[in-house]
Structure formats: structure tokens, C-alpha cells
Amino acid sequence: MLITLAHHRHQHCEPMDNRLMAARQTAIDLVAADVTPLAPLLPIVIPAYYPYPPALPQALITNDNTQDPFRGHTPTLWQDYPFQLVPKSFAVDADGNPVTVDALWADPNASCWSMINGVRLFNDQGEPSQYLLDIMQRLRKAQQATEHTRVLVDLLRDAKALHLREITHRYETLSVYKVTTEGLADRLEALDHERAPLAMLLAERIEASQEGLVFTKHSRAISP
């Protein structure tokens, strides 16, 4: 649901254990800053939504590690659940002209909602509460971290560090990219001197996390 003054003027939000909510998923999207703390704990893959570009890295969660698989670290994109930004949403200005804005969205099925208890989203003057302002500021930073991570993943693709494979996770066959770093440093340096160290670090962490995964040849047999 979109958060609007008209519909949520008196809405409250109670505290939630966001890390526990994230742990109940089968896979969690990560930004680059999440990879270093989570790579020693969970296998990390890059989904291959063919023919689209590579997605954000994902940590795979199994049935036997759902209590606290993150060891106290809450993945960035879950830190402010149930809220998230919806970038480039269509709207109209005062003259009826189309504009694009980053809208604030929230999961209507989250357990935090209340009309009585918790923190209000808007104050008595109809302005966003400090609670909501803080959330929006953090979501903007998370959005920037997401864009930064996509740039690094695209760079790994261009440097031919991503190899199309399949894995089985929770009885489901997934198309993913296996990451390899052999000879990668020189290729990254040739492509983007400034971002090469960060991309190399990301690749090394993901490659190490994938050591226990069983990769099989992709049914398309197409290289990235």
C-alpha cells in the first residue's frame, strides 16, 4: 500500500523483529555492504533472470538455519520493513502534468499496524513524524546502496566473472551465476580502474560463500 496522509493520518506502527522476518524467507536480496558479514554464514548467489541483467546478490536460507542465520546482522533491505521506496512512480503535478516520484510503500499484511499502539506515521499537523522521516532517509541510503551494488554486479558480468548455472534450493531449480575470480583482477582493472577493487572484493566474498553449492550445467547452455 502507498503511504498517504489521507489514508494513514492516524496510523501507528509497532516494533517488529525485522531480522526474524527476513530469516523466514527462502532467499534475501543483499547489497554489497551485506556480503562481507554474511558470506561466511550463508551461500550467496546472483540470480539469473534470463534474459534480463543480473539481479542483486541473494543469500540462500535453508530450513535448518532460520533461527538467526545472519548472526545479529539485519540485511540492509530489511532494516526498515515493512517500508520501501518505489522508484520512479508516476504521479501528476498541480497542473495535471505527469511526473515521476519515489513513492513510499508498505506491506499491508505486516503485523506492526495499529490505530492505537506504537509510533504514529504523521503528527497532529498532518506532517510526517520524525519516525517516518528517519525511515525515509534510511530508505534513500538503501536505494543508493542498491544502485551501487548493481553497478558492481554489472561490472563483474562485463569482466566475465559470472557463469550461468543451475542449483537446487529448497526443492526448486534456480538459474544463478557462479562467480569465479581467476584472472579477474586484470580484467576489472582494464574495465574500470576506480571500481575494480570493490568489485573484486565482492567477487571474492561471493565465490568463497559458494564453495558448498552444487552447480549443474544450465539448461540453456548459454554463457553470460
C-alpha positions as CSV (number, residue, x, y, z in Angstrom):
1,M,0.0,0.0,0.0
2,L,1.1,3.5,-0.7
3,I,1.6,5.7,2.4
4,T,-0.6,8.8,2.1
5,L,-1.8,11.4,4.5
6,A,-5.4,10.8,3.6
7,H,-5.3,7.1,4.4
8,H,-2.7,6.9,7.2
9,R,-3.0,10.1,9.1
10,H,-3.8,8.2,12.3
11,Q,-1.8,5.1,11.5
12,H,0.6,3.7,14.1
13,C,3.5,1.2,13.7
14,E,4.6,-1.1,16.5
15,P,8.1,-2.5,16.8
16,M,9.0,-5.7,14.8
17,D,11.8,-8.2,14.7
18,N,12.8,-7.5,11.1
19,R,15.8,-9.9,11.3
20,L,13.4,-12.7,12.2
21,M,11.1,-11.8,9.4
22,A,14.0,-11.9,6.9
23,A,15.1,-15.3,8.3
24,R,11.7,-16.8,7.4
25,Q,12.3,-16.2,3.7
26,T,14.0,-18.7,1.3
27,A,16.3,-16.1,-0.1
28,I,17.2,-12.5,0.8
29,D,18.4,-9.7,-1.5
30,L,21.7,-8.2,-0.4
31,V,23.6,-5.0,-1.1
32,A,27.4,-5.0,-1.3
33,A,27.7,-4.0,2.4
34,D,25.8,-7.1,3.5
35,V,28.1,-9.6,1.6
36,T,31.2,-9.4,3.8
37,P,29.3,-10.1,7.1
38,L,27.1,-12.8,5.6
39,A,29.4,-14.6,3.2
40,P,31.0,-16.8,6.0
41,L,27.5,-17.7,7.2
42,L,25.3,-18.4,4.1
43,P,25.8,-19.3,0.4
44,I,25.3,-16.2,-1.8
45,V,24.3,-16.4,-5.5
46,I,23.5,-13.9,-8.2
47,P,20.1,-14.8,-9.7
48,A,19.9,-15.1,-13.5
49,Y,16.5,-13.8,-14.6
50,Y,17.2,-14.5,-18.2
51,P,17.3,-12.5,-20.5
52,Y,17.4,-9.6,-18.0
53,P,20.6,-8.3,-16.5
54,P,21.9,-9.9,-13.3
55,A,20.0,-9.1,-10.2
56,L,21.2,-8.2,-6.7
57,P,23.2,-10.9,-4.8
58,Q,21.0,-13.2,-2.7
59,A,21.7,-15.1,0.5
60,L,20.1,-18.6,0.4
61,I,18.4,-19.6,3.7
62,T,17.7,-23.3,4.4
63,N,15.2,-24.9,6.8
64,D,18.0,-25.6,9.3
65,N,19.3,-22.1,9.6
66,T,16.2,-19.9,10.0
67,Q,16.6,-19.1,13.8
68,D,19.2,-16.4,13.3
69,P,21.2,-17.1,10.1
70,F,22.5,-13.6,10.0
71,R,24.2,-13.7,13.4
72,G,22.9,-10.4,14.5
73,H,23.2,-8.6,11.2
74,T,20.0,-7.4,9.6
75,P,20.2,-7.3,5.8
76,T,20.0,-3.7,4.6
77,L,16.9,-4.0,2.6
78,W,15.0,-5.5,5.6
79,Q,16.1,-2.9,8.2
80,D,13.0,-0.8,7.6
81,Y,10.5,-3.4,6.7
82,P,7.5,-3.1,6.1
83,F,8.5,0.1,4.3
84,Q,10.3,0.5,1.0
85,L,10.7,3.1,-1.7
86,V,9.1,2.5,-5.1
87,P,11.4,4.5,-7.5
88,K,10.1,6.5,-10.5
89,S,6.4,6.0,-9.7
90,F,4.0,8.0,-12.0
91,A,2.1,10.9,-10.5
92,V,0.7,14.3,-11.6
93,D,1.6,17.8,-10.6
94,A,-0.8,20.6,-9.7
95,D,-1.3,21.3,-13.4
96,G,-2.1,17.8,-14.3
97,N,1.2,17.1,-15.9
98,P,2.8,13.7,-15.5
99,V,5.8,13.5,-13.1
100,T,7.8,10.7,-11.6
101,V,8.5,10.4,-7.9
102,D,9.9,7.9,-5.5
103,A,6.8,6.8,-3.5
104,L,6.8,5.3,0.0
105,W,5.2,1.9,0.0
106,A,4.5,-0.5,2.9
107,D,3.4,-4.1,3.2
108,P,-0.3,-4.0,4.3
109,N,0.0,-7.5,5.7
110,A,2.7,-6.7,8.2
111,S,1.9,-7.3,11.8
112,C,3.1,-3.9,13.0
113,W,0.0,-1.9,12.1
114,S,-2.2,-0.4,14.8
115,M,-4.6,2.5,15.2
116,I,-3.7,2.8,18.9
117,N,-0.3,1.4,19.8
118,G,3.2,2.2,18.5
119,V,4.6,5.2,16.8
120,R,2.5,7.5,14.6
121,L,3.4,8.0,10.9
122,F,2.0,11.6,10.9
123,N,1.7,14.2,13.6
124,D,-1.4,16.2,14.5
125,Q,-0.4,18.8,11.9
126,G,-0.5,16.2,9.1
127,E,3.3,16.3,8.7
128,P,5.4,13.1,8.6
129,S,6.5,12.2,12.1
130,Q,10.2,12.1,12.9
131,Y,9.9,8.3,12.9
132,L,8.7,8.4,9.3
133,L,11.3,11.0,8.3
134,D,14.1,8.8,9.7
135,I,12.7,5.8,7.8
136,M,12.6,7.7,4.5
137,Q,16.2,8.9,5.0
138,R,17.4,5.4,5.6
139,L,15.4,4.1,2.6
140,R,17.1,6.6,0.4
141,K,20.5,5.4,1.6
142,A,19.4,1.8,1.0
143,Q,18.3,2.8,-2.5
144,Q,21.8,4.3,-3.2
145,A,23.4,1.1,-1.8
146,T,21.2,-0.9,-4.2
147,E,22.3,1.1,-7.2
148,H,25.9,0.9,-6.2
149,T,25.7,-2.9,-5.9
150,R,24.0,-3.2,-9.3
151,V,26.9,-1.3,-10.8
152,L,29.4,-3.7,-9.3
153,V,27.4,-6.8,-10.4
154,D,27.2,-5.4,-13.9
155,L,31.0,-4.8,-13.9
156,L,31.5,-8.4,-12.8
157,R,29.3,-9.5,-15.7
158,D,31.3,-7.4,-18.2
159,A,34.5,-8.8,-16.8
160,K,33.2,-12.4,-17.4
161,A,33.2,-13.4,-13.8
162,L,29.6,-14.7,-13.9
163,H,28.9,-18.1,-15.3
164,L,25.3,-19.3,-15.9
165,R,24.5,-22.4,-13.9
166,E,21.6,-24.1,-12.0
167,I,21.3,-25.1,-8.4
168,T,18.5,-26.7,-6.3
169,H,17.4,-24.8,-3.3
170,R,14.5,-26.0,-1.2
171,Y,13.5,-28.4,-3.9
172,E,13.4,-25.6,-6.5
173,T,15.7,-25.3,-9.5
174,L,17.1,-21.9,-9.7
175,S,19.1,-20.2,-12.5
176,V,22.0,-18.4,-11.0
177,Y,25.5,-17.2,-11.7
178,K,28.6,-18.9,-10.3
179,V,31.3,-16.4,-9.6
180,T,34.9,-17.2,-10.4
181,T,37.9,-14.8,-9.8
182,E,40.7,-16.5,-11.8
183,G,42.3,-13.7,-13.8
184,L,39.5,-11.3,-12.8
185,A,41.7,-8.6,-11.2
186,D,43.3,-7.6,-14.5
187,R,40.0,-7.7,-16.5
188,L,38.4,-5.5,-13.9
189,E,41.3,-3.0,-13.9
190,A,41.1,-2.7,-17.6
191,L,37.3,-2.0,-17.5
192,D,37.0,0.3,-14.5
193,H,40.1,1.3,-12.6
194,E,38.1,3.1,-9.9
195,R,35.6,0.4,-9.1
196,A,37.9,-2.6,-9.7
197,P,38.9,-3.1,-6.0
198,L,35.3,-3.0,-4.7
199,A,34.1,-5.4,-7.5
200,M,37.0,-7.8,-6.8
201,L,36.2,-7.8,-3.1
202,L,32.6,-8.6,-3.8
203,A,33.5,-11.4,-6.2
204,E,35.9,-12.9,-3.8
205,R,33.4,-13.0,-0.9
206,I,30.7,-14.5,-3.1
207,E,33.0,-17.1,-4.6
208,A,34.1,-18.2,-1.1
209,S,30.4,-18.5,0.0
210,Q,29.6,-20.7,-2.9
211,E,32.1,-23.4,-2.1
212,G,29.5,-25.8,-0.7
213,L,27.0,-25.3,-3.5
214,V,26.4,-28.0,-6.2
215,F,26.2,-26.3,-9.6
216,T,24.9,-28.0,-12.7
217,K,25.0,-27.0,-16.3
218,H,22.3,-24.6,-17.2
219,S,19.5,-25.9,-19.5
220,R,20.0,-23.0,-21.9
221,A,23.8,-23.7,-22.0
222,I,24.3,-20.0,-22.8
223,S,27.2,-18.1,-21.4
224,P,26.5,-14.7,-19.7
